[in-house]
């Protein structure tokens, strides 16, 4: 859905931009695009657990290295 905004004869550019932004916000196009960017396919319970275990191991390893002063 394309938002068309035409400039009136004596309208300031700032007003035109403000009007365009308001139209885009009211149409919901931007919110829909952001929601589709964050969409992830549903994972199975085992896959989620496996990823969580890997995350915890990496975090623990990073903390251990930080305590030893290793980068």
N, C-alpha and C positions, 0 to 999 in steps of 0.2 A: 504494500500500500504506500504510494508515493504522496508526500505532502507537498502541494503546490502553494507557494505564497508569492503574490505579486506585489511589487512596490508601488505605492500611490505616488502622485506627482511630488508632493512636498513632504513626504514621510522621511524621517531620519533613518539611517542605516541601523542604529541601535534598536529602534522600535521594530523594524522589520525582523531583525534577528530574534528579539524578545517574542514577537508574535509567532514566528516559526517554531521556536523552542516550545512555546505553550501548546501549539497544535500537535507537535510530536509527542509531548508528554501525555496529552489528553487522549491521543489515539492508542497509546499502549504499545507502539511498535518497538520502542527502545527496551521496555521491560521484557517483552517477549524475546527479543534478540539476546538479552543478557541471560535470561532463563535457559535458553537453548545452548548457550555457551557452557553453562555449568552442568548440563545434563550428563550423567554417567549411567552406563548400562548397569542394571542391578547385578550384584555379585552374589554368588552362593555363600552360605555360611562358612564353609571350609576355606574358600578363597579369602574372605574377609579376615578370618582368624590367621591365616598364613601371612597375609600382608601386615597385620598388627604385630605378629611375632617378629618379622623382619624389621619393622619400624623400631620396636623396643630394643632389639639387638644393636641396631645402628646407633640409637641414642645412647645406650650404655657404653658402647665402644667410643663414641665421641666424648662422653663425659670422662671416661678413663684416661683418654689421651690428653684431655684438657688438664686434668689433675696432675699428670706427669709432666706437663709443659711441652708435650709433643703436638705439633700442629696437625 
